[in-house]
Amino acid sequence: MTALAPVLQAFFTERLIAQRQVSGHTVAAYRDTFRLLLAFAQQRTGTAPCDLRLDDLDAALTGATAHEPATHGCPRSIHCSATPRCVTPRTPP
């Protein structure tokens, strides 16, 4: 399977910045989220982030992030740490 580092680099440089032209705040939010995910993956797999491969981030590992207690000063799970779409929807009055 593909090494993770080049895929992440392409995501940031080609997808977010070049194609989507997102703000620096959005890039920082994704950066922080991936940083948390990679630290979690390292803790679970024992593999350093620089040695992770794309298939190391399988459904079982990424799904397990939702069940971990908040750590590193993060108030919510990794899934919600940076994505604005992860807001509890309001019910109409």
Rosetta blueprint (number, residue, H / E / L):
1 M L
2 T L
3 A E
4 L H
5 A H
6 P H
7 V H
8 L H
9 Q H
10 A H
11 F H
12 F H
13 T H
14 E H
15 R H
16 L H
17 I H
18 A H
19 Q H
20 R L
21 Q L
22 V L
23 S L
24 G H
25 H H
26 T H
27 V H
28 A H
29 A H
30 Y H
31 R H
32 D H
33 T H
34 F H
35 R H
36 L H
37 L H
38 L H
39 A H
40 F H
41 A H
42 Q H
43 Q H
44 R H
45 T H
46 G L
47 T L
48 A L
49 P H
50 C H
51 D H
52 L L
53 R E
54 L H
55 D H
56 D H
57 L L
58 D L
59 A H
60 A H
61 L H
62 T H
63 G H
64 A H
65 T H
66 A H
67 H H
68 E L
69 P L
70 A L
71 T L
72 H L
73 G L
74 C L
75 P L
76 R L
77 S L
78 I H
79 H H
80 C H
81 S L
82 A L
83 T L
84 P L
85 R L
86 C L
87 V L
88 T L
89 P L
90 R L
91 T L
92 P L
93 P L
